[in-house]
């Protein structure tokens, strides 16, 4: 029997989930993390509301992912399984009005993480902080700790090193040149769940929110809200559009429907009823102050022409010039393509080395889908190892 431990590189949600499942099955598991603490990006993600997964039916849920492989993996450990797992470590959850699933109110992100780490400690998982991966081969890893280089054999190796966004959390994609040096193909990392830089300056609207709108590009549409910033526009429906705009050359135009639940003919009828245009927009169409201020940026001939204004309300064009820099965005697209991995998420040329989490090339919007896929890939790899040893 192989006495070497299973080694996991990265103490983020994918690595921690793999460790839990393996330790539950009796494996000797060591996690090596370059930071001084676990799951820093996991905690940072909780600053805006700790959305852990989503309450959609699974068939709808998996449609949010761009690759068939990740859809199958998420089905195998789905949103219901995540809720059950959270409950098993003492974290109760509730479903928000939008369907997002959160820890019960007054449970902070650090409390969720601490409950998880306590559970792993109880299972015998060892986490070693301040250890940076330098290299690996078919039997051992090389890492540095306190300026000392150390070699250690492994039974199985799981890489859960994250993507390339939010470098301050340790998610710096330093693994890319290492894997490329081993002739493993990496699809270039790109900004995902990103705001857009815009051609126009929105200083007069900075910080203001457009609610209950629909954004669209080239036939892809998403309801939600957006906020104006110093550089352009942000918001979850815009993040959704990233994957559809990324293949095209910038600049390009994104369309905003300010009244998605109202037909253009109905809007036109209201605008033709007579009276001050601003009053009609406010009182008849119930547009917000922010929406009206946006429309007032149109040229006078459009703003005072009911037909042209109705078209603008249904399709207000905002020229965008690009996505935000990778380090500022929520997640990254690109990474290790599924073609470099077998069905167990192990490398073809390194059959004992597995990958989990955001370093694999899949993409999903915010709303719980990113974390869910990290949980699911960690569980998938761990279960594959267990199944292989049983066979």
Beta strands, then each sheet from edge to edge (+ up, - down):
strand 1: 6-9
strand 2: 29-33
strand 3: 51-54
strand 4: 93-95
strand 5: 100-103
strand 6: 126-129
strand 7: 132-136
strand 8: 140-145
strand 9: 148-153
strand 10: 156-159
strand 11: 186-192
strand 12: 196-198
strand 13: 209-217
strand 14: 220-228
strand 15: 232-234
strand 16: 252-257
strand 17: 316-323
strand 18: 331-336
strand 19: 353-355
sheet 1: 6+ 2+ 1+ 10+ 19+
sheet 2: 3+ 5- 4+
sheet 3: 7+ 8- 9+
sheet 4: 11+ 18-
sheet 5: 12+ 15- 14+ 13- 16+ 17- 12+
end
